[in-house]
Amino acid sequence: EEAEAARARSVYEAEMDAARLAEERAQAAMDELNAAVRKAAEDADDERRLAETAAFEKAEAERIAEREELRRLHVMTQAAERLRELESRAAEADAAAEEEAGRLAAAEARAERAEEALRVANEKVEEAARAAANGAIVA
């Protein structure tokens, strides 16, 4: 009986040792699982933060692009207004130049008529002088 009791105690101790080893392995597996869950949660938090940062940066880039587009449109509008103003001034200058050219042409025509009248008057003066000279010679 003692041998059987010793053998039973030995079997019991072996089973207890096996149960402790299984419990330790189970605890180690549980610890690994908990560590993996914590790591997965940390990784998910990191990914969420990265996604939030990316979304913020995208929104900021879109705001910058929108401001830049508005600035570009403003500059283009100002340039178009300036071009219209310059075209208007050029048209006014062209009209003034045409008007001045008309006045110049009229002045040139008057000058030509005056020159012609002067030439005719000079011819008459010369004729009168010749006639007076001929009259003086005859007298």
Contacts in CASP RR format, 6 or more apart in sequence:
PFRMAT RR
TARGET T0000
AUTHOR 0000-0000-0000
METHOD contacts of the structure
MODEL  1
EEAEAARARSVYEAEMDAARLAEERAQAAMDELNAAVRKAAEDADDERRL
AETAAFEKAEAERIAEREELRRLHVMTQAAERLRELESRAAEADAAAEEE
AGRLAAAEARAERAEEALRVANEKVEEAARAAANGAIVA
END
